[in-house]
């Protein structure tokens, strides 16, 4: 019988480890991975539930998995490990629903992934959440070192260039870019989504529309929500001490105001050079009803100053508790086709005749993100170019699309 594999992350999991051992088949051998200092915890938990077939194996985070453990993983199935830990239920941002909180456990997920585990079961008291993690950003570090790539926006300017020229290029697309695949004659090499509203409202459309074989990047917090093949959760974090930050480190990307900012950081992590932008029109002719820019800017400034402090933590905890107790989801200012006086995307199907709705764009905030990206590129000897015809984005050096071929 194949042994069950369990990882004990810390001493606080002793009780849940005992509960987990009681749930497993009595005749199933169990291998518990734990730091050397936690070996006595494993033995005590096993003795407490009368499980003599429990074997502790010393592991140290950052070190390779012992050969003895790697050898017992079945080669014909997804490498799986159980973690005796409960996942808190947190409210979605824009839906009256709860989802398991996994982003805080990203360091654990990354450690287990580095040991070769691709399925992680968080087992609490009477609950189990199974996460499929086929990829993390670590798998793509320097994968395309020195190769150029194209990060695609979804602006109308895509119709002004010969997209077929990108068929054999490395391309990173986002959101509903798959609506152009038939016309362009190819799917993007990679795909990403970042907007919380879009994920929560339209994740079924993304699950159905993005090709199965495409690598898909998305914020790690939505790992329990998106049911997609070849997914790659990304640890997206707020910068501390500075209003903007850029990362080429697979351990994290930094929060920005557009999915393109996440994709540029991923391309930088992949080692791509130059990173070429197309479809970045950066022009929004919208009647943004219900949108008060000054109020949103003031709230963001206050959040940046307070984030990480006690006041922010207490306020955030109170907001979560209120939402978990049945408090309504916020009613955001949204726009749809009827609010646009000019085309907003490369196809009218993108906005589905007014059916799909979107959070209002934040071009001023996005420009500050892009300025940060350009500063990183300049200081690291890398190039980010904007080859979008008629673009209003001035953060990057311009390039003529046709001259690239």
C-alpha positions in Angstrom: 0.0 0.0 0.0 1.3 3.4 -1.0 2.2 5.5 2.1 0.4 8.7 2.8 2.6 11.7 2.9 2.0 14.5 5.5 3.9 17.7 6.2 3.9 19.1 9.7 4.7 22.8 9.2 4.9 23.9 12.9 4.1 22.9 16.5 0.7 24.6 16.3 -0.5 21.8 14.0 -0.1 19.0 16.6 -3.8 18.7 17.4 -4.8 18.8 13.7 -2.1 16.2 12.9 -3.7 13.8 15.5 -7.1 14.5 13.9 -5.7 13.8 10.4 -4.0 10.5 11.5 -7.4 9.3 12.9 -9.0 10.0 9.6 -6.6 7.9 7.5 -7.1 4.1 7.0 -5.7 2.3 10.0 -3.5 0.0 7.8 -2.1 2.9 5.7 1.6 3.6 6.4 2.1 7.3 7.0 5.3 9.3 6.4 5.3 12.6 8.2 7.8 15.2 7.0 8.8 17.6 9.8 11.7 19.7 11.0 14.1 17.8 13.3 12.8 19.8 16.3 9.3 18.6 15.6 10.0 14.8 15.6 8.8 14.4 19.2 5.5 16.1 18.2 5.0 13.5 15.4 5.7 10.6 17.8 3.4 12.0 20.5 0.5 12.6 18.0 0.9 9.1 16.6 1.0 7.5 20.1 -2.1 9.5 21.1 -4.2 7.9 18.4 -2.5 4.5 18.5 -0.9 4.7 15.0 2.4 2.7 15.2 2.8 2.8 11.4 3.7 6.5 11.4 7.3 7.3 10.3 8.7 10.8 10.9 11.3 12.0 8.4 13.4 15.0 9.1 13.2 17.8 6.5 14.5 21.3 6.5 12.8 24.0 4.4 15.2 25.1 1.7 17.0 21.7 1.5 16.1 19.0 -1.0 13.6 16.4 -0.2 15.3 13.2 1.2 15.7 10.5 -1.5 13.8 8.0 0.7 10.7 10.2 0.5 11.1 11.1 -3.2 11.3 7.3 -3.9 7.9 6.5 -2.4 5.9 9.0 -4.5 4.0 7.1 -7.1 5.3 8.0 -10.5 1.9 7.4 -12.2 -0.1 10.0 -10.2 0.1 13.6 -9.2 2.5 13.9 -6.2 0.3 14.7 -3.2 0.9 15.8 0.3 -1.4 16.6 3.2 -0.9 19.5 5.6 -2.7 19.5 9.0 -3.8 23.1 8.9 -7.2 24.9 8.7 -7.8 27.5 6.0 -9.7 30.5 7.2 -12.8 31.4 5.2 -12.6 35.0 3.9 -15.2 37.1 2.0 -14.8 37.6 -1.7 -14.3 41.3 -2.6 -17.3 41.7 -4.9 -19.6 38.7 -4.2 -21.6 37.8 -1.1 -19.6 34.5 -0.7 -16.6 33.1 1.2 -13.5 31.4 -0.1 -10.6 29.7 1.6 -7.7 32.0 2.3 -4.5 30.5 0.8 -2.4 33.6 0.0 -1.1 33.8 3.6 0.1 30.2 3.2 2.0 30.9 -0.1 5.4 30.3 1.5 4.2 26.8 2.6 2.9 26.1 -0.9 6.1 27.3 -2.5 8.2 25.1 -0.2 6.1 22.0 -1.0 6.1 22.8 -4.7 9.9 23.0 -4.6 9.9 19.4 -3.2 7.9 18.2 -6.1 4.4 18.1 -4.7 1.7 19.3 -7.2 -1.4 18.6 -5.1 -1.7 19.9 -1.6 -4.5 19.0 0.8 -5.0 21.3 3.7 -6.8 19.2 6.3 -8.5 20.9 9.2 -10.9 19.7 11.8 -13.7 18.2 9.7 -12.7 20.0 6.5 -10.3 19.5 3.6 -9.3 21.8 0.8 -7.3 20.2 -2.1 -5.3 22.6 -4.2 -3.8 21.8 -7.5 -0.5 23.6 -8.1 1.0 22.4 -11.4 3.2 25.5 -11.7 4.7 28.3 -9.7 6.6 31.2 -11.2 9.8 29.5 -10.1 9.3 27.1 -13.0 9.7 30.0 -15.5 12.7 31.9 -14.0 15.0 32.7 -16.9 13.1 30.4 -19.2 13.3 32.9 -22.1 16.5 34.6 -21.1 17.6 37.1 -23.8 14.6 36.4 -26.0 12.1 39.1 -26.9 8.4 38.7 -25.9 5.2 40.6 -26.6 2.9 41.7 -23.8 -0.6 42.2 -25.3 -3.1 44.8 -24.2 -6.6 44.5 -25.6 -6.9 47.9 -27.1 -8.5 48.7 -30.5 -5.0 49.3 -31.9 -4.5 45.5 -32.3 -6.6 45.9 -35.4 -4.1 48.3 -36.9 -1.2 45.8 -36.9 -0.6 42.4 -38.5 -1.1 40.2 -35.5 -0.2 37.1 -37.6 3.4 38.2 -37.3 3.3 37.3 -33.6 2.4 33.6 -34.3 5.9 32.3 -33.6 6.8 34.9 -30.9 6.5 34.6 -27.1 3.3 36.3 -26.3 1.6 37.1 -23.0 -2.1 37.9 -23.2 -4.8 38.6 -20.7 -8.5 38.6 -19.8 -10.6 38.0 -23.0 -7.7 38.1 -25.4 -8.8 34.6 -26.5 -11.6 36.3 -28.5 -9.0 37.2 -31.1 -7.3 33.8 -31.4 -9.3 32.7 -34.4 -8.7 35.9 -36.3 -5.1 36.1 -35.4 -4.4 32.5 -36.2 -2.7 31.6 -32.9 -3.2 31.5 -29.1 -1.0 33.4 -26.8 1.9 31.5 -25.3 0.9 32.6 -21.8 -2.3 34.1 -20.4 -3.0 36.0 -17.2 -5.9 37.6 -15.2 -5.5 40.0 -12.3 -8.6 42.1 -11.7 -10.5 40.8 -8.7 -13.9 41.8 -10.1 -13.3 40.1 -13.4 -12.1 36.9 -11.6 -15.1 36.8 -9.3 -17.7 37.6 -11.9 -16.4 35.9 -15.0 -14.1 33.1 -14.0 -16.4 30.5 -15.7 -15.9 32.3 -19.0 -12.1 32.3 -18.5 -12.1 28.6 -17.6 -14.0 27.8 -20.8 -12.2 30.3 -23.1 -8.5 29.9 -22.5 -7.0 26.9 -24.3 -6.2 23.9 -22.0 -2.5 23.8 -22.8 -1.9 27.5 -22.1 0.0 28.4 -18.9 -2.3 30.6 -16.9 -1.1 33.2 -14.3 -3.4 34.6 -11.7 -3.2 35.9 -8.1 -2.6 33.1 -5.6 -5.6 34.1 -3.4 -7.9 32.8 -6.2 -6.3 29.4 -6.3 -9.5 27.8 -4.7 -11.8 29.7 -7.2 -10.3 29.2 -10.6 -10.6 25.6 -12.0 -8.2 25.7 -14.8 -5.6 23.4 -16.3 -1.9 24.4 -16.2 -2.6 27.2 -13.7 0.3 29.2 -12.1 -0.8 31.1 -8.9 1.3 34.2 -8.5 2.2 35.7 -5.1 1.0 39.3 -5.6 1.8 41.6 -2.7 1.6 45.2 -1.8 5.0 47.0 -1.6 6.0 48.2 1.9 7.7 51.5 2.5 7.3 52.8 -1.1 4.2 53.6 -3.1 5.4 51.5 -6.1 7.7 48.5 -6.6 8.7 46.1 -9.4 9.9 42.5 -9.1 11.6 40.1 -11.4 11.8 37.6 -8.5 9.6 34.5 -8.7 8.8 34.7 -5.0 6.5 37.6 -5.6 5.1 40.2 -8.0 3.9 43.6 -6.8 0.3 44.9 -6.9 -0.4 47.3 -9.8 -3.4 48.9 -11.4 -3.5 46.8 -14.6 -3.0 43.1 -15.5 -0.3 44.3 -17.9 1.9 45.3 -14.9 1.7 41.8 -13.6 2.6 40.3 -17.0 5.5 42.7 -17.5 6.9 41.5 -14.1 6.4 37.9 -15.2 8.2 38.5 -18.5 11.0 40.1 -16.6 11.3 37.0 -14.3 11.4 34.9 -17.5 14.4 36.9 -18.6 12.8 38.3 -21.7 14.6 41.2 -23.3 13.2 43.3 -24.9 9.7 43.2 -23.5 7.5 44.8 -26.2 4.1 46.1 -25.6 1.3 46.1 -28.2 -2.4 46.9 -27.8 -1.6 49.4 -25.0 -3.7 52.2 -26.3 -4.0 53.7 -22.8 -6.9 55.8 -23.9 -10.3 55.5 -22.2 -13.2 57.7 -23.4 -15.7 56.7 -20.7 -18.5 58.3 -18.7 -17.5 56.9 -15.4 -20.7 57.4 -13.4 -20.5 56.8 -9.7 -16.7 57.2 -9.8 -15.1 59.8 -7.5 -11.4 59.9 -8.3 -10.5 62.2 -5.4 -12.2 60.0 -2.9 -10.5 56.8 -4.3 -7.1 58.5 -4.3 -7.5 59.6 -0.7 -8.5 56.1 0.4 -5.5 54.6 -1.4 -3.1 57.1 0.1 -4.4 56.3 3.6 -4.2 52.6 3.0 -0.5 52.8 1.8 0.4 54.7 5.0 -1.4 52.4 7.4 -0.9 49.0 5.7 1.0 46.7 8.0 0.2 48.7 11.1 -2.1 47.9 14.0 -4.9 50.3 13.0 -5.0 48.9 9.4 -5.0 45.3 10.8 -7.8 46.0 13.2 -9.9 47.8 10.6 -9.3 45.0 8.0 -10.2 42.3 10.5 -13.4 44.2 11.5 -14.4 44.5 7.8 -13.8 40.8 7.2 -15.8 39.8 10.2 -18.7 42.1 9.1 -18.7 40.6 5.6 -18.4 37.0 7.0 -21.4 37.8 9.2 -23.6 38.6 6.2 -22.5 42.1 5.4 -23.2 43.0 1.7 -20.5 43.1 -0.9 -19.6 46.6 -2.0 -21.4 48.0 -5.0 -18.5 49.3 -7.1 -18.7 51.9 -9.8 -18.8 50.0 -13.1 -18.9 50.8 -16.7 -20.1 48.9 -19.8 -20.5 49.5 -23.5 -23.1 52.3 -23.1 -20.6 54.4 -21.1 -18.0 54.4 -23.9 -18.0 57.0 -26.7 -15.3 55.2 -28.7 -14.2 51.5 -29.1 -12.5 50.3 -25.9 -11.2 46.9 -27.1 -10.1 45.1 -30.3 -13.5 43.5 -30.7 -17.1 44.5 -29.8 -17.5 41.0 -28.4 -15.2 41.9 -25.6 -17.9 43.9 -23.8 -20.7 41.5 -25.0 -23.1 44.2 -26.0 -23.1 45.8 -22.6 -23.6 42.5 -20.7 -20.1 42.4 -19.2 -19.2 45.1 -16.8 -15.8 46.4 -15.6 -14.2 48.4 -12.9 -13.3 51.9 -14.2 -9.7 52.1 -15.5 -7.1 54.0 -13.5 -4.8 55.4 -16.2 -3.0 57.8 -13.8 -2.2 55.1 -11.3 -1.2 52.7 -14.1 1.2 55.3 -15.4 3.0 55.4 -12.1 3.3 51.6 -12.2 4.7 51.7 -15.7 7.1 54.4 -14.7 8.4 52.1 -12.0 8.8 49.3 -14.5 10.8 51.6 -16.8 13.0 52.7 -13.9 13.7 49.0 -13.1 14.5 48.2 -16.7 16.9 51.2 -17.0 18.7 50.2 -13.8 19.0 46.6 -14.8 20.1 46.9 -18.4 16.8 45.6 -19.8 14.5 47.1 -22.4 10.7 47.6 -22.3 9.4 49.1 -25.5 5.9 50.3 -26.5 5.1 49.3 -30.1 1.4 50.3 -29.9 0.3 52.5 -32.8 -1.1 55.8 -31.6 -0.5 54.9 -27.9 -1.1 57.5 -25.2 1.3 55.7 -22.8 4.5 57.6 -22.5 6.3 55.6 -19.9 8.4 53.5 -22.3 10.5 54.2 -25.4 8.4 53.9 -28.6 9.1 51.3 -31.3 7.5 51.0 -34.8 5.8 47.6 -34.9 6.6 46.9 -38.5 10.3 47.6 -38.0 10.6 44.7 -35.5 10.2 42.1 -38.3 
